[in-house]
Amino acid sequence: MGSLQLFHSFSLSVSPATNRRRPLNNGRVNASLNMDVEAPNPLKLKSNGGNEVIEEEAKFIVGSYARAPVVLSRGKGCKLYDPEGREFLDCAAGIAVIALGHGDPDWVRAVTEQASILTHVGNAYYSIPQVELAKRLVGNSFADRVFFTNSGTEANETAIKFSRKFQRFIHPDNKQPATEFISFTNSFHGRTIGALALTSKEHYRSPFEPVMSGVTFLEFGNIQAAIDLIRSGMIAAVFVEPVQGEGGIYSATKEFLQALRSACDDAGSLLVFDEVQCGLGRTGYLWAHEAYGVFPDMMTLAKPLAGGLPIGATLVSERVASAIAHGDHGSTFAGSPFVCSAAISVFNKIANPSFLSSVSKKGDYMKELLNQKLGGNPHVKEIRGWGLMIGIELDVSASPLVDACRNSGLLVLTAGKGNVVRLVPPLIISEEELKHAAEILHECLPALDNSN
């Protein structure tokens, strides 16, 4: 490729380090610059190896992640590869994000075509993919309207704000409308200050306190405690995951969700289902709450929706939407044409009844395999979950098993108090690949004995 010739007249004086923000030459720039700029070469962007990437990450990136010592450089289907070409079976899916696997051809086509047409316009204008995605979400759920965000934590922040605005809207003469929230043990709703306040793990919250006030944590599944607090009249909304992911793959009971729905209706509180991880096909249902026949006032989505691109969505009833006026909330990047086009391609596949049926079938198959191969081990307490959202609860830390699986070419996650192995593979995973994953887990079980 030929190089680009850039000609500028450039003359600068450099301010001392203490005055770096002072305008150069009082804001006037006379330039004289002659340089060749080569077009980017993708090969030059690649590392010589994983160790180099790990070393440079430690130098340049804030150390908030306890990463596994693996560099992943490419993927296809349910397989991932490091720079040296080592293969891994992916049963983590980017934490339940890559529902259609890596490099799904329809997803690639959607993002490629949209990137060549229009990527971003902002929400001061209308865009076609955003409206089309909203129509699909509304047409296949309890909801009447959608508010798009960039992540699951932002979707929950939106639900927090909408809950408080709703209470003020329906009680305009009440000087002290309901502003408090109920969340539950083992819950995870996000890392931003409001969503963090709803997240039960204290070690997530304590370094950043004070977080948002007015949140009470109740035991997940405790019907009477929830009813009593909702009846106080101070609860703006109840946040609950129908199936808890980060918390350890715990499923709510139908009686529990029905009781929450009834109590919220009686007291005028809103019921919010966080389906960021368990929604959009992960359990074998399009939405996890469909299995219970209980429907929320709001539902938050994110992880799998755009196939790996950042998106979140807060789905609301018309009753809630009527409380929201122009300017009440907003986002610069949310709902861009680029991301929404990707999400449409994902939604169109997952919403197909035959696709959802296959997820249920494969989930049942995997749990049967795991019970056969792992069930007799003394460290394995329970194997639970729906669809392809499966937890293996241990009586010891799961980390040695997770590490051993990774060394054997299988990527899985932990959950709960670190004692649960979490399996959330791409929803397209084959039964043959699931069998291979179960075999690796079985072969790596001795790591639990060695660690103790």
C-alpha positions, 0 to 999 in steps of 0.5 A: 500500500502507498503511504499518505503524505501529510504536509503541515507548517508546524512550530511548537514550544513545549511548556514545562511539565507543570504547565502541560495544560497551558495553551501552546503559543497562546492558542495559536499553532503554526505548523511545519510537518512532513511525515509518512503515515503508513496504513495500519498493518494488522500483522504488526498489531499482533504480539509475538506471544502470550507472555509478552501480552501478559507482561505489557498488561501489567504495565499499562492496564489498571490491575482490577482483574484477576486474569487467568494466565491465558491470552486468547487471540482468535475464536471460531464456534465454541473454540478459542485459541491462544497466539501459539495455536493452543485450543480451548473449548469455551464453556464460559462464552465471555461470561454468558455473552457469546451465545451464538459462538465466535464468528457466527456468519450472520452476525459477522455479515450484520456488523460488516454491512452496518459498519459500512453504512452507519455506526453512530448518530447519537440519540438526538436523531432516529435510527432504523436498527434501534427501532427495529430491535425495539419492535422485536423485544416488545413483540416477544415480551411482556413489555411495551417500550424499551430503553437502550443502554451500554451494559447490564449495570446501566440497564439496572441503573435505568430501572432504579431511576425509572422506579423512583420517578414512577413513584413520584409520578403516581403520587404527585402530592406525596412529599415522601414517595417510596424510594427504597429497594429490596434485593436478595442474598446471592444477588448480582446487579452490577458494579456502578454505584446504584447497581452495586448497592443492590449487589449482595456481596459485601466485598464488592460494596465495602471499598466504595461505601457509601453506596446508594442508600435505601436497599434492604437485602432479604433471604432469596426465597423468603416469601414472608420477609418480602411480603412484610417489607413490601407492605411497609409502603416504602419500597419503590421496587423489588429487584430479583434474578429469576435464576441467579448467575454470579450468586451460584446458579440458584433458581427462584421458585414459582411460589416466591415470584408469584408472592413478590408479584402479588405483594408489589401489586397490592402495595404499588411497588414495581417488580424488576426481573434482572435477566442480564445473565439468565435471559435471551435463551440461556435457560431454554426459554426466551426469558427465564420468567416465562417458565414461572408464568410471572411477569415483571413491570421491568426487565433488564437485559444485556450479556448475549444481546449483541453477540459480544458488542456492548449493549443493555436494555431496560424493558418496561410496561406502558404504565412505567414508561408513562412516568418518563419525560424528555430529559429524564435519562439518556446515553451517548452511545446506547442503541447505536445502529451498529450495535442494534444491527448486531443484536437483531441478528442475534435475537432473530436466531435465539427467538426461534422456537426450535433453537430454544428447544435445542438449548433445553435438550442440550442442557438436560443432556449435559446435566445427565452427563455431569451426574453420571461422571461427577455425581459420585465424587465426595466433593460434588454437593449438587448439580443444578441449573436450567438449559445451558446455565449449569452450576456444580456446587462443591464442598471446597473451592472450585479454583483448583478444578477450574485451573486444571480444566483450563490446563486441559483445554476447557474454559469454565467459570466460578460462581457463588462463594467461589465453590461453584463451577459455572458452565455457560457455553455458547448456546450453539454448542454440540452434544459432542462438545458437551461430552468432551467438556464433561470428560475433562471435568471428570478427569480433572476432579483429582485436583480437588483432592490435591488442593487439600 
